[in-house]
Amino acid sequence: MANFEEIDEARRTLGLGEAASLKEIKQTYRNMAFRYHPDKAGTDAESGERMKKLNRAYQILMHYCARFNYTFREEDVAREYPEDEYLRRWWYYSP
């Protein structure tokens, strides 16, 4: 299991901000893996080490995301989708 420092280092390795969706993590990893893969970037030791570091960072973040507990409370859902509350209010009150 990874600690905060390892997770933060993995996030920075992939160039992610302090918040990222699962989709953003996967897309960023795919883009970087395509760019730095030894078959594309060359077969030198540096590109191989770079891919190992990217793979390890991705594994750490995916493991963290798989163990993350999601909340389904109404106030948390409303905070994530504020436009839905706005639309619901107007949908019920429109003529």
N, C-alpha and C positions, 0 to 999 in steps of 0.2 A: 504494500500500500504506500502511496506517495504522500509526502508532507507538502505543506504550502510552498516551500522553496522550490521543490521539484516541479510542482504544478505551475508555479509562476515562471520558472525557467522554460518549461515546455511551451507555455503561452507565448513568451518572448521569442523563442526559437522559431515558432510559426508566424511571428509578426502580428499577433492578435492583440486587440485592445483588452481592457479589463473586463469587458462583457462581450460575449460572442454566442451566437446560436450554434446548435449542433450542425446545421447546414453550412454555416460560415466556416466552422472548424474543418469539416470534410472538404469543402471547396478549396480552402487555402492550402490544405495538405496536398490535395491532388495537383494544384497549380505548381506548388513548390517541388513536388516529387517529379513532375514532368520536366520542370526547368533544370533540376539538379541531378537527375538520374544519370548514373555513370555511362549508360548507353548514349545519352544525348550530350552530356557535358564533358565527356572524356573518361578515360579509365585510370586517371591518376589517383593516388592515394587520398588526395584532398576531397575529390567528389564522392569517393566511397565513404569516407568519414562523415561528410555532410549528409549523405543519405541515411547513414546509421543514426545520426543525431535527429534527423527529421522523423524517422520511423519511431524512435524511442519517444520523442515528444508527442507524436500522434497517439501512441499506445497509452501513455500516461493520461492524456486528456480524455481519450475514449473510456478508459477505466473509470476516471473520475465522473464523467457524464453518466455512465451506466449505473453508478452507485448513488447519483444525486436523487434526493427526495423532492418530488414535485408537490406543490400545494394546490388544492382544488377548492379553497375557500372562496366565497363569492367576492369578497373585497380584493383578493389577489387576482382573480380572473378579471374583474372590472379594471384593475390597475394596468393589466396587460393589454386589454382591449377597450380603451375608453370610448372609442367611436361606436361600439356596439350599444353601449348604454344610451348614447345620444340618439342613435337611430331607433332604438326600442322605444324611447320616450316619445319621439315624434310619430312613430308608426302607430302607436295606440291612440294618440290624440289627433291625428289628422282626420279630416272629414271624409 
